[in-house]
Amino acid sequence: MTDITASKSMIPVDDVGAGDKSAGEPQARRGLPHTAQLREYGLVFALALITLFFEYTTGGVLFQPLNLSNLIMQNSYVVVMALGMLLVIVAGHIDLSIGSVVGFVGALAALLMVRFGFDPVSATVACLLAGAVIGGLQGYFVAYLAIPSFIVTLAGMLVFRGLTQALLQGASIGPFPEVFQLLSKGYLVNFAGPGTSVLIALVLAAVLLGLNVRRRQARIRNGGPVDSLASFVFRNGVTTILMLAFAYQMSAYRGLPNVLLVLFVLVMLYRFVTTRTTIGRRIYALGGNIKAARLSGIKTERLTFLTFANMGALAGLAGMIFVARLNTANSKAGIGFELDVIAACFIGGASAAGGIGKVSGVVIGAFIIGIMNNGMSIMGIGVDWQQVIKGAVLLAAVCLDVHNKNNRL
Amino acid sequence: MQPVLEMRGISKTFPGVRALNDVNLSVAAAEIHALVGENGAGKSTLMKVLSGVYPHGSYEGAITYEGRPAHFRDISDSERRGIVIIHQELALVPYLSIAENIFLGNEPARFGVIDQDRVYTRARELMALVGLDESPDTLVTHLGVGKQQLVEIAKALSKKVRLLILDEPTASLSETDSDALLRLLLGFKETGIASILISHKLNEIARVADRITVLRDGTTVETLDCRNAAIDEDRIIRGMVGRTLAHRYPVRAPRIGDTLMEVRDWTVHHPIHADRAVVRNVSFDLRSGEIVGIAGLMGAGRTELAMSIFGRSYGQGISGSVRIAGDAVDVSTIDRAIAAGIAYVTEDRKQLGLVLGEDITKNTTLANLPGVSTGTVIDEESEHRVASDYRTKMRIRSYGVEQQTVNLSGGNQQKVVLSKWLFTQPKVLILDEPTRGIDVGAKYEIYSIINELADGGRGVLVISSEMPELLGLCDRIYVMNEGRFVGEFPRADASQEAIMRAIMRSKDLNG
């Protein structure tokens, strides 16, 4: 930040006014990146607060190993779909159909495996493809025919709910092959005895830490923006401790669930895609200013199409995780899921106007929703009031976000 | 005659710019008073002061209206006193009927219930006055621009207008529609309504105006009286452009090389009205190291020409050929145009040029992400290096490349847009109004950058509505009017009078 003074004004006279203006403002704006960071800290803080609140009100049930395990499993499909929804929302759209797609793909999985005897692997591939095709089909209408996504996916919501019912003909189909159930019910093999979970967490934490340190050093080498050392140590320290503590707690039950591995891989993948790849960058540009993006040579239609196809594939995956857990497919599966997923994105800081949102944010948003669902159920709060409270939290989160943004610009 | 409106010593300052400086305007009752001047001379600002868009207190000077000092707080305040302004962009609701539009916000109603009978009878009366014979139920979207203009005027009449202000009313009208409109103004004059007419079409002004006030650089140059002696167009033009260059331009010794870009028989049709040609048979050349200007009035088709060449980002039914360095190139999509070596810097950097929520780095690399990536993975180090290099080279004043572009000043924003396009390694740069809304000091810097680009062997095409800018910057200037190129001047022969004359002459030829 010291190089403001280093840039010399080319012409001495007229320019001074303009130069002073823009050089003077950074004083006030230097805090800007910190505001963005504060926002993220605020989110973590909110998650911590909600967690502690429910830990207290449920008398410690929340953190019990069995409940933690349940929490992950109950919440996994919300996280999976929130990753796809993040891209859709960042691109400036919305997808209301995912609950129905969950039901439809779940039913399809049941038919393939239970009725027609497909093996779990080829059935899984087929179901993911089906999800991608459904998403792509809706994306085609949104991207190439310029029909508002709200309408297209509202239609999709009805169509695929109906098709789910048509596929199942009112029946519930199950049980699924044992191997398939492992997708959401299984646990990683404790190959190293009871300490396996902690060991895995230790390895992952070390890898993450290594990557973060390398990235930070590269940035310092290039004079790029970095947090202060204290904040870096604090953030990574807290992350590492939380991972280890979580793994330790989980090891007291049956270890780490398989689905957690799926989540971890997906979250890392989408974090990478959104922050480090050209396609991710272009989706943000498209959502931030579609005209400027188009005039920069970005194929905005194709990109929009792809975000919807991706959303469909993830909804398909979520559908399979869901039916594997219930071990039966029924025509009610997935009803209302889109609401939790969209809420997770907005609580996590995605902007309804597009262009803004982070993977870390929506994952935290998804866990806020998940812990509220779980905690309120343990407390015995009825579904009626659960909805009221979730609605209020969503509105409050977005109000806070809008307030922050207005203060910033 | 007692003036109905008297504006005295009006000055209006925006941060960094003095838009109006001691302007005087006096309009008599039942007079058609024309207001002329180049783009940016301050006509619109003056009218905004008058109508209360800039409320009393935000400007200096005094306004006397109908014998009383006027302190308008907002538009509705001035409308209550009978001052109605009709903007160039019509403010009609397309899916409401003519009658509904006429009374929008002013509906004859009792206790909130609209009196339909009165709406229709009053609408018919007003429509008859302006010569509209449609049904009052017709949706405005089904009317042509000329008739929409008449609806606006009917709407003004419904507000008991005493002073009608028309901003470029005939800019998008056909000859017959323009005639009808001007006759209407003459008719209003008979009934005692005064009008202020802002127009670039000097032949129309010479025909209907009683007096003409000329603005230049935010000051009143003169008021010409046409009632006794006819004023010809040359006389008006002299008033509009007769100044010495006020701004400074960096000195440059052009090193002009071989022909870089050739455009032949370029024709473009309107994106919605497929039968309307917006650019007609335009051919031009651009040599390496050369800065070529395209002069013309608003709506001449210059932006449409540039955008249609840049990956057909405007219009339909596009025909013609583009060669770069002798080879025919495919410019059918934006990424192909970029690959062919063309860069286009839009006239609207906030809406079309920048992703304002993103930082300088991300905006700089947006049009050439592969340039900082291996495969699809962005190399953050090289991206940061590229952005920092451009920030230094362009002298972008910010606290770092991670500053959001929304917080930059106009000049610095423009430098970010230029950086973005330079990073695509273009051979030809098309700059559309490159200094619009930028203060004088930053303008000089942008001019210097443009000069450096040309000296680096690129071809630069500059579209500008500020003629002094073109004269100060360009080696050669094409004049465009109504979709055609109507003149070409090497630097030595170019002057504001010559350009204006070329535009006016072509208007006469086209009837």
Interface residues (C-beta under 8 A of the other chain):
Chain A: M1 D3 I4 S7 K8 S9 M10 I11 V13 D14 D15 V16 G17 A18 G19 K21 S22 A23 E25 P26 R29 R30 L32 P33 R215 A218 R219 R221 N222 G223 G224 P225 R276 T277 T278 I279 R281 R282 Y284 A285 G288 N289 K291 A292 A293 R294 L295 S296 G297 I298 K299 G355 I356 L409
Chain B: G16 F310 G311 S313 I334 D335 A337 I338 Y344 T346 Q351 L352 G353 L354 V355 L356 G357 E358 K362 L366 A367 L369 P370 S373 T376 V377 I378 E380 E381 H384 R385 S388 R391 T392 R395 I396 R397 S398 Y399 G400 E402 Q403 Q404 V406 N407 L408 S409 G411 N412 K420 T424 D439 V440 G441 A442 Y444 E445 S448
